Amino acid sequence: MLEEFKKFAMRGNVVDLAVAVIIGAAFGAVVNSLVADIIMPIVGAITGGIDFSNYFLPLSSKVTAAVLADAKKQGAVLAWGNFFTLAINFLIIAFALFLVVKAINSLKKSEPAAPAPGPSPEVQLLTEIRDALKSR
């Protein structure tokens, strides 16, 4: 059973998937930093210093806190600002992945088109017979 597991784990697809997950996690951390540290402060500056992550709608009369973390402790809240921030993160990640895939595809060398296959031996023989009959 150990040998079978080793054979499974060392197959190319499993190793490729493991590498992709690790690179994806690292790429996600970079994009999260891009959004949190660069893009959202710019959006905040444009909107007058608004921090969307703390915007919420209390769903209970017990919620009186002004900060989302404290409000969640007091009761149910609709954290629409946090959702908005995560939606922007998703759009940026999706666009970044699009650019990466587009760049990788442009780096791949396009294979020259294979020449059209010649006629089969039967077709070639029939063509020679036809041409021979025409030339009579």
WODA-V179729 format. One record per run of one state. SS is the DSSP state (h for helix, s for strand, l for the rest). FROM is the first residue (numbers start at 1). TO is the last residue. If there is no record, write none. Layout:
SS|FROM|TO + SS|FROM|TO
This chain:
l|1|1 + h|2|9 + l|10|11 + h|12|46 + l|47|51 + h|52|54 + l|55|56 + s|57|58 + l|59|67 + h|68|74 + l|75|76 + s|77|78 + l|79|79 + h|80|107 + l|108|120 + h|121|134 + l|135|136
